[in-house]
C-alpha cells in the first residue's frame, strides 16, 4: 500500500516514518528522515502520491473494461520486477501476456471463466537469463502439492501468502519435458522451436491489483502462435480458454495493423 507518514519522537529528536503494508496483513515501517529534513519528506510524499494515483487509475481502467489481474498475481510479478528479472531477460508469456497485449490494443474481452480459467503466471526463461546471476535466486521452488493440483511444476513462494502455481518454460528439443538445471532449485518445462518467442520481445505492462507492473512481453504475433501451440498441450478446459485468448489477440492485432 502507499501508506502514511507518521511523526515519532522519544530520542530527543523527531523523525518521519512511512507506515505501510508490503504484503496483506503485515505492517512495516521505513525511516524517512529527521523532522527537519524537508527534502526526504517531500520525496516520500511524492512517491506515496504517485502510488495512490496509479491505484486510482488502475481502478478506473478496470471500470472501462480493461483486464486487471488479482492482487496475488500482482504480489508475484512486483517481486520479480523488483528483483530485476524482466530486465535480465525473463519474459511474461501465456494468457497473462495475451491479456496485457489486449489491454495495449484497447480490446475488451471476457476473461476466462469456469474450469481451467485460473490465470497462473507463465514465464519464459531465455538462455542469457539462465546464465545470469538472478536465475538461481528467484523465489521459485518445485512443489508436489502444486503439481498435483494444477499440473504446473513450480511455485512462486513469497512471505505471507500461499505458494502461487507457475510455469517456467525454456528451450528444448521436445515439448513438455521437465528440466532441472543445476544449480537452480526449480525445474522448468521445455518447449521446442522457441526462438520466435524471444524475437522482438518488448517492454510492456500488466495491470494487477492496484499496480501497473513493468514486464517484458513477446511480440504479439509470435505470442498468438505460442498460445495456439500451448493449447494442444493442456487439458480441454484450459486449452479452450487459451485458444480463445489467442484468437482474440489475433483479431485485435489485425485490426490494429492489417496485413496488406
ChimeraX attribute file (.defattr): number of C-alpha atoms within 10 A of each C-alpha:
attribute: neighborCount
match mode: 1-to-1
recipient: residues
	/A:1	16
	/A:2	19
	/A:3	19
	/A:4	14
	/A:5	20
	/A:6	13
	/A:7	13
	/A:8	13
	/A:9	10
	/A:10	7
	/A:11	7
	/A:12	6
	/A:13	10
	/A:14	14
	/A:15	20
	/A:16	22
	/A:17	22
	/A:18	20
	/A:19	17
	/A:20	16
	/A:21	13
	/A:22	15
	/A:23	16
	/A:24	12
	/A:25	9
	/A:26	10
	/A:27	12
	/A:28	13
	/A:29	15
	/A:30	11
	/A:31	13
	/A:32	21
	/A:33	18
	/A:34	16
	/A:35	16
	/A:36	12
	/A:37	12
	/A:38	11
	/A:39	11
	/A:40	16
	/A:41	20
	/A:42	12
	/A:43	12
	/A:44	20
	/A:45	18
	/A:46	12
	/A:47	13
	/A:48	18
	/A:49	14
	/A:50	13
	/A:51	18
	/A:52	17
	/A:53	14
	/A:54	15
	/A:55	20
	/A:56	14
	/A:57	15
	/A:58	21
	/A:59	18
	/A:60	12
	/A:61	15
	/A:62	15
	/A:63	11
	/A:64	11
	/A:65	14
	/A:66	23
	/A:67	24
	/A:68	25
	/A:69	20
	/A:70	14
	/A:71	16
	/A:72	17
	/A:73	20
	/A:74	20
	/A:75	19
	/A:76	19
	/A:77	23
	/A:78	18
	/A:79	17
	/A:80	20
	/A:81	17
	/A:82	12
	/A:83	15
	/A:84	14
	/A:85	21
	/A:86	21
	/A:87	16
	/A:88	19
	/A:89	21
	/A:90	26
	/A:91	27
	/A:92	26
	/A:93	26
	/A:94	25
	/A:95	25
	/A:96	23
	/A:97	27
	/A:98	25
	/A:99	27
	/A:100	25
	/A:101	23
	/A:102	23
	/A:103	22
	/A:104	14
	/A:105	14
	/A:106	15
	/A:107	19
	/A:108	15
	/A:109	16
	/A:110	13
	/A:111	17
	/A:112	18
	/A:113	12
	/A:114	9
	/A:115	11
	/A:116	17
	/A:117	16
	/A:118	15
	/A:119	19
	/A:120	17
	/A:121	21
	/A:122	19
	/A:123	22
	/A:124	27
	/A:125	23
	/A:126	19
	/A:127	12
	/A:128	12
	/A:129	19
	/A:130	17
	/A:131	11
	/A:132	11
	/A:133	11
	/A:134	15
	/A:135	20
	/A:136	17
	/A:137	11
	/A:138	17
	/A:139	17
	/A:140	22
	/A:141	18
	/A:142	20
	/A:143	19
	/A:144	13
	/A:145	15
	/A:146	17
	/A:147	15
	/A:148	10
	/A:149	9
	/A:150	13
	/A:151	15
	/A:152	21
	/A:153	22
	/A:154	24
	/A:155	25
	/A:156	23
	/A:157	18
	/A:158	15
	/A:159	9
	/A:160	11
	/A:161	14
	/A:162	11
	/A:163	19
	/A:164	19
	/A:165	26
	/A:166	25
	/A:167	21
	/A:168	25
	/A:169	24
	/A:170	22
	/A:171	19
	/A:172	16
	/A:173	11
	/A:174	11
	/A:175	17
	/A:176	16
	/A:177	15
	/A:178	16
	/A:179	16
	/A:180	13
	/A:181	12
	/A:182	9
	/A:183	8
	/A:184	15
	/A:185	15
	/A:186	22
	/A:187	22
	/A:188	25
	/A:189	21
	/A:190	20
	/A:191	20
	/A:192	12
	/A:193	13
	/A:194	17
	/A:195	10
	/A:196	15
	/A:197	22
	/A:198	19
	/A:199	11
	/A:200	12
	/A:201	18
	/A:202	13
	/A:203	14
	/A:204	17
	/A:205	18
	/A:206	26
	/A:207	26
	/A:208	23
	/A:209	18
	/A:210	21
	/A:211	26
	/A:212	19
	/A:213	19
	/A:214	18
	/A:215	24
	/A:216	25
	/A:217	29
	/A:218	26
	/A:219	19
	/A:220	24
	/A:221	15
	/A:222	17
	/A:223	25
	/A:224	24
	/A:225	17
	/A:226	21
	/A:227	23
	/A:228	18
	/A:229	17
	/A:230	18
	/A:231	20
	/A:232	14
	/A:233	12
	/A:234	15
	/A:235	12
	/A:236	13
	/A:237	15
	/A:238	21
	/A:239	20
	/A:240	18
	/A:241	22
	/A:242	27
	/A:243	20
	/A:244	19
	/A:245	26
	/A:246	26
	/A:247	16
	/A:248	20
	/A:249	25
	/A:250	20
	/A:251	15
	/A:252	21
	/A:253	19
	/A:254	12
	/A:255	12
	/A:256	11
	/A:257	9
	/A:258	9
	/A:259	7
	/A:260	3
